[in-house]
Amino acid sequence: MARTSIPIVTLSRTGKVPHNQVQGDDGNRAYFSNNHGETFIEIVNRHASNPGRVGFEFFEETIDGVIVQDKITDSIPAGGTILCGPFPSQYYSRDNLDVFVNPVGGSAHSLWFRGYELEVLG
């Protein structure tokens, strides 16, 4: 089955109302698209008592010949929220600029995601 898409909204100086969150999926996991290195992901843990964690999958599996593991977030306390990012595209993005987001420990259904990217000003 397909991964769940995390929508990304562009932040601007005039402000943005927070958009809907997407619920995590233990089986299918998640991803976000068009990562140009200015994307941030908000992760909310709605579980009443258990902490959660998320891994952001490295596209490049080795750096300087060393195998690189997924970047695992700090523990997200029950009822807590963390912000993660940015994600340099040379390490995290696939050819189509997708970044894979993998909940750790079977807690995905309690984790909710939304993403933001910075507005590029000319």
C-alpha positions as CSV (number, residue, x, y, z in Angstrom):
1,M,0.0,0.0,0.0
2,A,1.0,3.6,-0.5
3,R,2.6,5.7,2.2
4,T,0.4,8.5,3.7
5,S,1.2,11.9,2.3
6,I,2.0,14.7,4.8
7,P,0.8,18.0,3.2
8,I,3.3,20.9,3.3
9,V,2.2,24.5,3.5
10,T,4.4,27.4,2.6
11,L,4.9,29.9,5.5
12,S,4.9,33.6,4.7
13,R,5.4,36.8,6.5
14,T,1.6,37.5,6.4
15,G,1.0,34.3,8.3
16,K,-0.7,31.0,7.8
17,V,-3.5,29.3,9.8
18,P,-2.3,25.8,10.8
19,H,-3.7,23.2,8.4
20,N,-5.1,19.8,9.2
21,Q,-2.9,17.2,10.6
22,V,-2.5,13.7,9.0
23,Q,-2.6,10.6,11.3
24,G,0.3,8.2,11.2
25,D,-0.1,4.7,9.8
26,D,1.9,1.8,11.3
27,G,1.7,-0.3,8.1
28,N,2.2,2.2,5.4
29,R,4.2,4.9,7.1
30,A,4.4,8.4,5.6
31,Y,6.3,10.8,3.4
32,F,6.4,14.4,2.2
33,S,7.2,15.7,-1.2
34,N,9.1,18.5,-2.9
35,N,11.8,18.7,-0.2
36,H,14.2,21.5,-1.2
37,G,15.9,21.6,2.2
38,E,13.5,24.2,3.9
39,T,10.9,21.8,5.2
40,F,9.9,21.4,8.8
41,I,7.6,18.7,10.2
42,E,5.4,19.1,13.3
43,I,4.7,15.9,15.1
44,V,2.0,15.7,17.8
45,N,1.7,12.6,20.1
46,R,-2.0,12.2,21.0
47,H,-1.4,9.1,23.1
48,A,-2.5,9.5,26.7
49,S,0.5,7.8,28.3
50,N,3.1,6.5,25.8
51,P,5.9,8.5,24.3
52,G,6.5,8.2,20.5
53,R,9.5,8.5,18.1
54,V,9.9,8.9,14.4
55,G,12.7,8.1,11.9
56,F,13.5,10.3,8.9
57,E,15.0,7.9,6.3
58,F,18.3,8.9,4.8
59,F,18.4,8.5,1.0
60,E,22.1,8.3,0.9
61,E,22.9,5.1,2.8
62,T,26.6,5.9,3.3
63,I,28.4,9.1,4.0
64,D,32.2,8.9,3.6
65,G,31.9,5.1,3.5
66,V,30.0,4.9,6.8
67,I,26.5,3.4,6.8
68,V,24.0,5.9,8.0
69,Q,20.9,5.0,10.0
70,D,17.6,6.9,9.9
71,K,17.6,10.1,11.9
72,I,15.5,9.3,14.9
73,T,13.7,12.1,16.8
74,D,13.9,12.7,20.5
75,S,11.2,11.1,22.5
76,I,7.8,12.8,21.9
77,P,6.1,12.8,25.3
78,A,2.4,11.7,25.6
79,G,0.4,14.8,24.7
80,G,3.5,16.5,23.4
81,T,4.5,18.2,20.2
82,I,8.0,18.5,18.6
83,L,9.2,20.3,15.4
84,C,11.8,18.6,13.2
85,G,13.8,20.0,10.3
86,P,15.1,21.1,8.0
87,F,16.0,18.1,5.9
88,P,18.9,18.7,3.5
89,S,17.8,17.3,0.2
90,Q,21.2,15.8,-0.7
91,Y,20.8,13.4,2.3
92,Y,17.0,12.9,2.7
93,S,15.4,13.4,-0.7
94,R,14.9,10.8,-3.3
95,D,15.1,11.6,-7.0
96,N,11.5,13.0,-6.9
97,L,12.3,15.0,-3.7
98,D,10.2,12.7,-1.4
99,V,11.3,12.1,2.2
100,F,10.2,8.9,4.0
101,V,8.9,9.3,7.5
102,N,8.9,6.1,9.6
103,P,7.3,5.9,13.1
104,V,9.3,3.8,15.5
105,G,7.9,1.2,17.8
106,G,4.3,0.7,16.5
107,S,2.9,4.0,17.8
108,A,2.1,5.6,14.4
109,H,-1.7,5.7,15.0
110,S,-1.1,8.1,18.0
111,L,1.2,10.4,16.0
112,W,-0.2,13.2,13.9
113,F,1.9,15.2,11.3
114,R,1.8,18.5,9.4
115,G,4.5,20.2,7.4
116,Y,5.7,23.6,6.6
117,E,8.3,25.0,4.3
118,L,9.9,28.5,4.3
119,E,8.8,31.0,1.6
120,V,11.7,31.7,-0.8
121,L,12.0,35.5,-1.0
122,G,13.6,37.1,-4.0
